[in-house]
Amino acid sequence: MDMSFSAEDLAFRDEIRAFINANFPDAVRMNPSEADIKRWHHATYEKGWAAVNWPVEYGGTGWTATRKYFWDRETANAGCPAPSPFGISMLAPILIAYGDDVQREEHLPRILSGERRWCQGYSEPGSGSDLASLRTRAVREGDYYTVNGAKTWISDAHNADWIFALVRTDSTGKKQQGITFLLIDMTTPGISVSPIITMGGSHVVNSVTFEDVKVPTANRIGEENKGWTYAKELLTHERTGLAGVARSKAAFAKLKKISTEQVYEGVSLLADADFRTKLADIEIQLMALEMTELRTLATVATGHAPGPESSILKIKGTEIQQRLTELAIEATAYYAIPFPALTDGLNEPPVGPDYARETSMSYMSQRVATIYGGSSEIQRNVIAKAVLGL
Ligand SMILES: Cc1cc2nc3c(=O)[nH]c(=O)nc-3n(C[C@H](O)[C@H](O)[C@H](O)COP(=O)(O)OP(=O)(O)OC[C@H]3O[C@@H](n4cnc5c(N)ncnc54)[C@H](O)[C@@H]3O)c2cc1C
């Protein structure tokens, strides 16, 4: 793979930098408010850069893999907030490939503008790794399905306007063959959302229940009982996105800075041979992952879905993210111990440098990365079966 950048590519990188400086300036980066985040997304929308992976005809950029690489890298370095992935990176490619014209016209512009937020209704109690065993039922009656059942661990359901959900429409054959993919308006009567508070004290995930929820058959993607095919393809987009290379590179640069600032008996942590070896090890892994991601992005740029290789990106990407937070804890040492959820509200001044607070938060929140989007064990099963043919 040729990794050199043309003068044109580098000029484009500078254009991205100028755009970021104008629309997400330094002063905002330290502590962006909700309004700042909205303004940033609106600016990307106005510029036509909101959907870097979509084809031009639907409002995407049509960028080459190199241009996407620069966009990811520059926005990660500047700490720009990423858009919610559920609509823009996960559902949109499925709508484009398998939706009908009415569905595309209804949903794609609203995903692009950020006006319609989505969540992903796949997992159920007892059907996480074994997703195809899901039991939420949809019974067809004329132009409607009546949906009953429960989904769990649904990220952002409390903020979402719509949910894309897998439902069972047939229980007679192989479990994968009776699943249908529906788009459901969250304001439909019979839907309730209740929060699940995770150990870090945050509210991200929810239970969603459906009680006699009427969903027009026009909201079905593709064919009835063929939902498993669309669902699996959507997961390859999700897993590619979870690799998070650009953000890990930014976290690595921060870690290096921390290890320069942490000084014991006049010697910085960066000068410690043992810690430097750990940094070198993670940097090499990150470089290897970056090459794999670029290869995948080059495939996607030719109009293909990422394929089961996305499981490799997901495993390595999330393991690296976790390792980076572990090293940040090691670098921050005892200043990382006062965990914000326990110390918030105390009238003592915070101990340690500013980055210490974020260190323990990131460490805790990254524990879930090897579970969501399919656990690492499940990714290994996918690689064994679909990549290695075992
Ligand atoms: C923070 C967070 C956000 C999430 N967001 C969403 C969301 O928005 N939408 C959504 O639909 N889901 C979401 N999920 C659910 C997520 O996809 C599941 O948690 C995940 O697939 C694992 O399923 P489970 O929790 O039922 O665990 P289980 O399937 O019960 O697995 C338990 C353990 O057994 C192992 N295991 C299970 N089967 C096998 C096997 N065949 N071979 C080897 N090991 C196996 C697993 O690796 C795991 O370690 C989220 C989860 C979390 C934690």
The ligand as a Gaussian input file, in Angstrom:
#p B3LYP/6-31G(d) Opt

LIG

0 1
 C      -22.492000      -0.118000      27.300000
 C      -23.260000      -1.026000      26.418000
 C      -23.985000      -0.491000      25.369000
 C      -24.753000      -1.333000      24.539000
 N      -25.532000      -0.773000      23.566000
 C      -26.361000      -1.560000      22.833000
 C      -27.272000      -0.991000      21.882000
 O      -27.308000       0.233000      21.685000
 N      -28.102000      -1.808000      21.207000
 C      -28.109000      -3.151000      21.394000
 O      -28.879000      -3.832000      20.731000
 N      -27.250000      -3.731000      22.280000
 C      -26.392000      -2.965000      23.015000
 N      -25.533000      -3.532000      23.939000
 C      -25.597000      -4.972000      24.168000
 C      -24.369000      -5.729000      23.707000
 O      -24.375000      -5.905000      22.314000
 C      -24.358000      -7.081000      24.476000
 O      -24.128000      -6.766000      25.834000
 C      -23.303000      -8.023000      23.965000
 O      -23.604000      -8.477000      22.683000
 C      -23.137000      -9.240000      24.910000
 O      -24.352000      -9.834000      25.168000
 P      -24.834000     -10.144000      26.672000
 O      -24.647000      -8.887000      27.474000
 O      -26.188000     -10.728000      26.601000
 O      -23.784000     -11.211000      27.227000
 P      -23.823000     -12.779000      26.992000
 O      -24.191000     -13.061000      25.570000
 O      -24.655000     -13.404000      28.058000
 O      -22.296000     -13.162000      27.191000
 C      -21.717000     -13.361000      28.498000
 C      -20.276000     -13.830000      28.304000
 O      -20.254000     -15.100000      27.622000
 C      -19.430000     -15.051000      26.465000
 N      -20.038000     -15.843000      25.383000
 C      -21.356000     -15.886000      25.039000
 N      -21.535000     -16.725000      23.996000
 C      -20.328000     -17.212000      23.654000
 C      -19.842000     -18.106000      22.646000
 N      -20.699000     -18.643000      21.757000
 N      -18.512000     -18.356000      22.583000
 C      -17.656000     -17.797000      23.474000
 N      -18.039000     -16.955000      24.473000
 C      -19.352000     -16.655000      24.551000
 C      -19.429000     -13.570000      26.064000
 O      -18.259000     -13.233000      25.333000
 C      -19.436000     -12.885000      27.427000
 O      -18.120000     -12.825000      27.951000
 C      -24.743000      -2.730000      24.755000
 C      -23.974000      -3.265000      25.807000
 C      -23.256000      -2.426000      26.630000
 C      -22.468000      -3.029000      27.750000

